[in-house]
Amino acid sequence: MKEWTFENFQKLIASLKIKLPSFDLPKLTIGNKTAPIAIVQGGMGVGISLSSLSSAVANQGGIGIIAANGIGMIEPDYFKDGRAANIKGLRSEIRKAKAQSAGIIGVNIMVALEDFQELLKTAIEEKVDAVFLGAGLPIKNLPVAQLREAGVQVVPIVSSARATNLIFSMWKRIYHDVPDAVVVEGPKAGGHLGVAQADLEDDAFSLETVVPQVKEALAPYVEEFGKPIPLIAGGGIFTGEDIYKIMKLGADGVQMGTRFAATDECDADIRFKEAIVACSQEDIGIIKSPVGLPGRAIINDFLTSTTERKRNFSCPWQCLAGCQAEESNYCISMALNNARKGNLKSGFVFVGSNAHRVSAITSVGELIHELRQEYAAALFADKKTIFTEVAELAARLKHEYKVTEQRARELKDSYLQALANGPIPDTIASAKAELKVVNARLSHIQHAITEKLSEVFQDGSQQTANF
Ligand SMILES: Cc1cc2nc3c(=O)[nH]c(=O)nc-3n(C[C@H](O)[C@H](O)[C@H](O)COP(=O)(O)O)c2cc1C
């Protein structure tokens, strides 16, 4: 039996003038906002995902996210007044992103930030599409009424079904409302991790284990509040095939960080991106961040030397509640800001566990195109048996189709000629009758193949991305 590739299969079906159902990435709807493709670019502080990256992703149909933490460091007056600079920086990046894209733009805010409330207020005032709230549980003191009024969707970032339950049950009790989607971040993610270092390799905490558990935890809220609550899975998602696989486990979309960090449009210095391309698997490790959480990064001299000797630094302001900078010998905001500017002697690069697989810096458009192709190929490979049956049937019918199509053309010509030569009723009537039969045979062939194809898409899960 012939090995069918997706491309050959597509060509064969097209030659029979049959429209294939979409093999493309599905859409992602959060509240009243729909992104044409179910890819969220994860928020990356300090200054890694700003207006350039987020608007590029939104323009390609995904959800672009500006990271709010340490955003004021791009402003000249951060060291005079960090709080004010953060607000100014966030406001101006949101405005820039919105000016550059009509797509969906969100803001990522860490709950543990000292100025969490002010940053959230700024995101509401600027009417971003959604806020993604992680590094802590977004439960208490949330301006839910204002968020609703401004149409800002709320998306907590969690690493377990337990955290999901806690957030949703407390929201229900306090606000008589629930969040609009959830990001489930697994242990392979870049940046700060919601899983303890000892559990990172434990299958019980893997993304593949936790996604179905969170899906189950969300089910009663979907039912009670009568709205879909999409689950977005992230951490180590690298290819379109990874996207396909995690969606099969119940995810409605994915969040990706590292791959977007190595794009032309990413807001960091080229040396930051080159460090990702250059890193090997052995270079990627876990650090104990001053924030009090484990974090995954490219281990460089800066990190190893900070763990070995005391360093002099002065804290610009206590930007993180509970920061243990003195113990870690460095300020994480300053270190990440240095990395953003390409100064890796005084900073380091957060990455996901698959960063060593990044082989080049590409544009966001190229990356998304590649992911879509890979997703389609993975869908094709997964349903290979049935697609092979369809292809065999189509190949068998192709000859008959061609012959019949040719006959239809001839009949049409002779019919038109007979009409032009004046009415010769018999010729016209017999040509018309035969054309009818021939056309019926063509549609029969098409119908047989479409029927077979519909077996694959019978669950209706394949929504099309139509742009
Ligand atoms: C450089 C970098 C910075 C990050 N900064 C943040 C952040 O500020 N807030 C946050 O919630 N997640 C942060 N993340 C996590 C990403 O949003 C995303 O969830 C994660 O990178 C997904 O894993 P992946 O990198 O394997 O795709 C960061 C990740 C990276 C690589």
The ligand as a Tripos MOL2 file, in Angstrom:
@<TRIPOS>MOLECULE
LIG
   31    33     1     0     0
SMALL
NO_CHARGES

@<TRIPOS>ATOM
      1 C1         12.2010   34.6710   29.0620 C.3       1 LIG1
      2 C2         10.9330   34.2430   29.7550 C.ar      1 LIG1
      3 C3         10.2990   35.1110   30.6300 C.ar      1 LIG1
      4 C4          9.1070   34.7520   31.2400 C.ar      1 LIG1
      5 N1          8.4720   35.6390   32.0530 N.ar      1 LIG1
      6 C5          7.2560   35.3570   32.5740 C.ar      1 LIG1
      7 C6          6.5350   36.3190   33.3250 C.ar      1 LIG1
      8 O1          6.9820   37.4400   33.5090 O.2       1 LIG1
      9 N2          5.3320   35.9700   33.8130 N.ar      1 LIG1
     10 C7          4.7820   34.7110   33.6060 C.ar      1 LIG1
     11 O2          3.6760   34.4380   34.0740 O.2       1 LIG1
     12 N3          5.4490   33.7670   32.8740 N.ar      1 LIG1
     13 C8          6.6560   34.0720   32.3570 C.ar      1 LIG1
     14 N4          7.2900   33.1570   31.5520 N.ar      1 LIG1
     15 C9          6.5970   31.8950   31.1820 C.3       1 LIG1
     16 C10         5.9240   32.0330   29.8030 C.3       1 LIG1
     17 O3          4.8840   32.9600   29.8440 O.3       1 LIG1
     18 C11         5.3620   30.6870   29.2990 C.3       1 LIG1
     19 O4          4.3170   30.2340   30.0840 O.3       1 LIG1
     20 C12         6.4080   29.6180   29.2310 C.3       1 LIG1
     21 O5          7.5590   30.1490   28.6740 O.3       1 LIG1
     22 C13         5.9340   28.4060   28.4540 C.3       1 LIG1
     23 O6          6.9270   27.4590   28.3200 O.3       1 LIG1
     24 P1          7.8930   27.3720   27.0160 P.3       1 LIG1
     25 O7          8.8900   28.4620   27.1730 O.co2     1 LIG1
     26 O8          8.4980   26.0140   27.1210 O.co2     1 LIG1
     27 O9          7.0330   27.5530   25.8080 O.co2     1 LIG1
     28 C14         8.5240   33.4770   30.9840 C.ar      1 LIG1
     29 C15         9.1950   32.5960   30.1110 C.ar      1 LIG1
     30 C16        10.3670   32.9620   29.4970 C.ar      1 LIG1
     31 C17        11.0210   32.0010   28.5460 C.3       1 LIG1
@<TRIPOS>BOND
     1     1     2 1
     2     2     3 ar
     3     2    30 ar
     4     3     4 ar
     5     4     5 ar
     6     4    28 ar
     7     5     6 ar
     8     6     7 ar
     9     6    13 1
    10     7     8 2
    11     7     9 ar
    12     9    10 ar
    13    10    11 2
    14    10    12 ar
    15    12    13 ar
    16    13    14 ar
    17    14    15 1
    18    14    28 ar
    19    15    16 1
    20    16    17 1
    21    16    18 1
    22    18    19 1
    23    18    20 1
    24    20    21 1
    25    20    22 1
    26    22    23 1
    27    23    24 1
    28    24    25 2
    29    24    26 1
    30    24    27 1
    31    28    29 ar
    32    29    30 ar
    33    30    31 1
@<TRIPOS>SUBSTRUCTURE
     1 LIG1         1 GROUP 0 **** ****
